[in-house]
Amino acid sequence: EALEEVRASGAPVSTGHDAPPAGVDAWVRPWVVRMVERPLPAPRSSREPGAWRVLGTEDDPLASALAGRSDALPGSGVLVCLPAELDEQAPDLLLQAARALTDAPDGVLVVAQRGGGGAGFARTLHLERPAVGVTVVDLPPDDPHATDRVLAEAAAALPGRYVEADYAADGVRREPVLAVTPTRSGGTLPLGPD
């Protein structure tokens, strides 16, 4: 009843503190994802070439090119190429990739996408199966270096590690990084009863 009276009065509620309560402060800070330029990690040189499975639509030139060159990749894993125009085949390809990794509990999944669509699934797979290495490679449409970029990311992928790499049209490689958003000039968070 007292809270309703305060709310009805329209008067500002003040606890006498400008900061959120201890223990809550770290949870209420605003965050933002920033794309940070990062170099490609070094390839895994200690692993012998293994068995890689390439999944994609029949008419995807990237999937065809990767299938022809994946036999030299170190370790084992699955390369899945999502269609440039996402359709009902994309979820099926991701599920096939996850099922193919059941025989390789410490294998690697590399998702090649053009404009997004597979990163959420890939993150979830890595959280559910942390021993599996997951790399998501987001490429611009019609990237003439797409095959080389995906193969280089696959060669650097390690079991147990999650990486998202976003390539711009100019070839610059960036990774998403979570960063705290600066507070307003007064240093307080815009939190209140409304």
Secondary structure, DSSP 8 states (H G I E B T S, - for coil): -HHHHHHHHT-----S-SS--TTTTTTSS-EEEEEEE--------SS-EEEEEEE--TT-HHHHHHHHHGGGSBEEEEEEE--SS--THHHHHHHHHHHHGGG-TT-EEEEEESSSSSHHHHHHHHHH-TTSEEEEEE--TT-TTHHHHHHHHHHH--TT-EEEEEE-TT--EEEEEEEE----TTS-------
